[in-house]
Amino acid sequence: MEKALHLANQANLSRKELEELHKREVFIEDRRGEVIFAREEGRQEGLEIGMQRLTLGLLERKFSGEITESIRENIQQLSMEKLEDLGGAILSFNSLEDLSNWLAEL
């Protein structure tokens, strides 16, 4: 029904008015796409931050809070894929040296 009313309204428009209407519709669709993209970027960034915090928390527990600032910075630079790899490798670390070696191999 809404489309039918929209088409009926357009039928009374001049060519210039139709072009302006089309430009506005394209503009609105572009903005809608930008919002969707921004939301997805925000979700991804939130997931990465959450994964970083979880990984750092696990490492702090494993090594009694002895995580250096350098190690923290290295972990915060990891991609989501590498964070997942690190999460799987945590159980195999026996010392901070093992962790540092793992990070150095990247």
Contact map, one row per residue, 1 for C-alpha under 8 A:
1111100000000000000000000000000000000000000000000000000000000000000000000000000000000000000000000000000000
1111110000000000000000000000000000000000000000000000000000000000000000000000000000000000000000000000000000
1111111000000000000000000000000000000000000000000000000000000000000000000000000000000000000000000000000000
1111111100000000000000000000000000000000000000000000000000000000000000000000000000000000000000000000000000
1111111110000000000000000000000000000000000000000000000000000000000000000000000000000000000000000000000000
0111111111000000000000000000000000000000000000000000000000000000000000000000000000000000000000000000000000
0011111111100000000000000000000000000000000000000000000000000000000000000000000000000000000000000000000000
0001111111110000000000000000000000000000000000000000000000000000000000000000000000000000000000000000000000
0000111111111000000000000000000000000000000000000000000000000000000000000000000000000000000000000000000000
0000011111111000010000000000000000000000000000000000000000000000000000000000000000000000000000000000000000
0000001111111000000000000000000000000000000000000000000000000000000000000000000000000000000000000000000000
0000000111111100000000000000000000000000000000000000000000000000000000000000000000000000000000000000000000
0000000011111111110000000000000000000000000000000000000000000000000000000000000000000000000000000000000000
0000000000011111110000000000000000000000000000000000000000000000000000000000000000000000000000000000000000
0000000000001111111000000000000000000000000000000000000000000000000000000000000000000000000000000000000000
0000000000001111111100000000000000000000000000000000000000000000000000000000000000000000000000000000000000
0000000000001111111110000000000000000000000000000000000000000000000000000000000000000000000000000000000000
0000000001001111111111000000000000000000000000000000000000000000000000000000000000000000000000000000000000
0000000000000011111111100000000000000000000000000000000000000000000000000000000000000000000000000000000000
0000000000000001111111110000000000000000000000000000000000000000000000000000000000000000000000000000000000
0000000000000000111111111000000000000000000000000000000000000000000000000000000000000000000000000000000000
0000000000000000011111111100000000000000000000000000000000000000000000000000000000000000000000000000000000
0000000000000000001111111110000000000000000000000000000000000000000000000000000000000000000000000000000000
0000000000000000000111111111000000000000000000000000000000000000000000000000000000000000000000000000000000
0000000000000000000011111111100000000000000000000000000000000000000000000000000000000000000000000000000000
0000000000000000000001111111110000000000000000000000000000000000000000000000000000000000000000000000000000
0000000000000000000000111111111000000000000000000000000000000000000000000000000000000000000000000000000000
0000000000000000000000011111111100000000000000000000000000000000000000000000000000000000000000000000000000
0000000000000000000000001111111110000000000000000000000000000000000000000000000000000000000000000000000000
0000000000000000000000000111111111000000000000000000000000000000000000000000000000000000000000000000000000
0000000000000000000000000011111111100000000000000000000000000000000000000000000000000000000000000000000000
0000000000000000000000000001111111110000000000000000000000000000000000000000000000000000000000000000000000
0000000000000000000000000000111111111000000000000000000000000000000000000000000000000000000000000000000000
0000000000000000000000000000011111111100000000000000000000000000000000000000000000000000000000000000000000
0000000000000000000000000000001111111110000000000000000000000000000000000000000000000000000000000000000000
0000000000000000000000000000000111111111000000000000000000000000000000000000000000000000000000000000000000
0000000000000000000000000000000011111111100000000000000000000000000000000000000000000000000000000000000000
0000000000000000000000000000000001111111110000000000000000000000000000000000000000000000000000000000000000
0000000000000000000000000000000000111111111000000000000000000000000000000000000000000000000000000000000000
0000000000000000000000000000000000011111111100000000000000000000000000000000000000000000000000000000000000
0000000000000000000000000000000000001111111110000000000000000000000000000000000000000000000000000000000000
0000000000000000000000000000000000000111111111000000000000000000000000000000000000000000000000000000000000
0000000000000000000000000000000000000011111111100000000000000000000000000000000000000000000000000000000000
0000000000000000000000000000000000000001111111110000000000000000000000000000000000000000000000000000000000
0000000000000000000000000000000000000000111111111000000000000000000000000000000000000000000000000000000000
0000000000000000000000000000000000000000011111111100000000000000000000000000000000000000000000000000000000
0000000000000000000000000000000000000000001111111110000000000000000000000000000000000000000000000000000000
0000000000000000000000000000000000000000000111111111000000000000000000000000001100000000000000000000000000
0000000000000000000000000000000000000000000011111111100000000000000000000000000000000000000000000000000000
0000000000000000000000000000000000000000000001111111110000000000000000000000000000000000000000000000000000
0000000000000000000000000000000000000000000000111111111000000000000000000000000100100000000000000000000000
0000000000000000000000000000000000000000000000011111111100000000000000000011000000100000000000000000000000
0000000000000000000000000000000000000000000000001111111110000000000000000000000000000000000000000000000000
0000000000000000000000000000000000000000000000000111111111000000000000000000000000000000000000000000000000
0000000000000000000000000000000000000000000000000011111111100000000000000000000000100110000000000000000000
0000000000000000000000000000000000000000000000000001111111110000000000010010000000000000000000000000000000
0000000000000000000000000000000000000000000000000000111111111000000000000000000000000000000000000000000000
0000000000000000000000000000000000000000000000000000011111111100000000000000000000000000010000000000000000
0000000000000000000000000000000000000000000000000000001111111110101000000000000000000000010000000000000000
0000000000000000000000000000000000000000000000000000000111111111111000000000000000000000000000000000000000
0000000000000000000000000000000000000000000000000000000011111111100000000000000000000000000000000000000000
0000000000000000000000000000000000000000000000000000000001111111100000000000000000000000000000000000000000
0000000000000000000000000000000000000000000000000000000000111111111000000000000000000000000000110000000000
0000000000000000000000000000000000000000000000000000000000011111110000000000000000000000000000000000000000
0000000000000000000000000000000000000000000000000000000000111111111000000000000000000000000000000000000000
0000000000000000000000000000000000000000000000000000000000010011111100000000000000000000000000000000000000
0000000000000000000000000000000000000000000000000000000000110010111110110000000000000000000000010000000000
0000000000000000000000000000000000000000000000000000000000000000011111110000000000000000000000000000000000
0000000000000000000000000000000000000000000000000000000000000000001111111000000000000000000000000000000000
0000000000000000000000000000000000000000000000000000000000000000000111111100000000000000000000000000000000
0000000000000000000000000000000000000000000000000000000000000000001111111110000000000000000000000001000000
0000000000000000000000000000000000000000000000000000000100000000001111111111000000000000000000000000000000
0000000000000000000000000000000000000000000000000000000000000000000011111111100000000000000000000000000000
0000000000000000000000000000000000000000000000000000000000000000000001111111110000000000000000000000001000
0000000000000000000000000000000000000000000000000001000100000000000000111111110000100000000000000000000000
0000000000000000000000000000000000000000000000000001000000000000000000011111110000000000000000000000000000
0000000000000000000000000000000000000000000000000000000000000000000000001111111000000000000000000000000000
0000000000000000000000000000000000000000000000000000000000000000000000000111111111100000000000000000000000
0000000000000000000000000000000000000000000000010000000000000000000000000000111111100000000000000000000000
0000000000000000000000000000000000000000000000010010000000000000000000000000011111110000000000000000000000
0000000000000000000000000000000000000000000000000000000000000000000000000000011111111000000000000000000000
0000000000000000000000000000000000000000000000000000000000000000000000000000011111111100000000000000000000
0000000000000000000000000000000000000000000000000011001000000000000000000010011111111110000000000000000000
0000000000000000000000000000000000000000000000000000000000000000000000000000000111111111000000000000000000
0000000000000000000000000000000000000000000000000000000000000000000000000000000011111111100000000000000000
0000000000000000000000000000000000000000000000000000001000000000000000000000000001111111110000000000000000
0000000000000000000000000000000000000000000000000000001000000000000000000000000000111111110000000000000000
0000000000000000000000000000000000000000000000000000000000000000000000000000000000011111111000000000000000
0000000000000000000000000000000000000000000000000000000000000000000000000000000000001111111110000000000000
0000000000000000000000000000000000000000000000000000000001100000000000000000000000000111111110000010000000
0000000000000000000000000000000000000000000000000000000000000000000000000000000000000001111111000000000000
0000000000000000000000000000000000000000000000000000000000000000000000000000000000000000111111000000000000
0000000000000000000000000000000000000000000000000000000000000000000000000000000000000000111111110110000000
0000000000000000000000000000000000000000000000000000000000000000000000000000000000000000001111110100000000
0000000000000000000000000000000000000000000000000000000000000010000000000000000000000000000011111110000000
0000000000000000000000000000000000000000000000000000000000000010001000000000000000000000000011111111000000
0000000000000000000000000000000000000000000000000000000000000000000000000000000000000000000000111111100000
0000000000000000000000000000000000000000000000000000000000000000000000000000000000000000000011111111110000
0000000000000000000000000000000000000000000000000000000000000000000000000000000000000000010010111111111000
0000000000000000000000000000000000000000000000000000000000000000000000100000000000000000000000011111111100
0000000000000000000000000000000000000000000000000000000000000000000000000000000000000000000000001111111110
0000000000000000000000000000000000000000000000000000000000000000000000000000000000000000000000000111111111
0000000000000000000000000000000000000000000000000000000000000000000000000100000000000000000000000011111111
0000000000000000000000000000000000000000000000000000000000000000000000000000000000000000000000000001111111
0000000000000000000000000000000000000000000000000000000000000000000000000000000000000000000000000000111111
0000000000000000000000000000000000000000000000000000000000000000000000000000000000000000000000000000011111
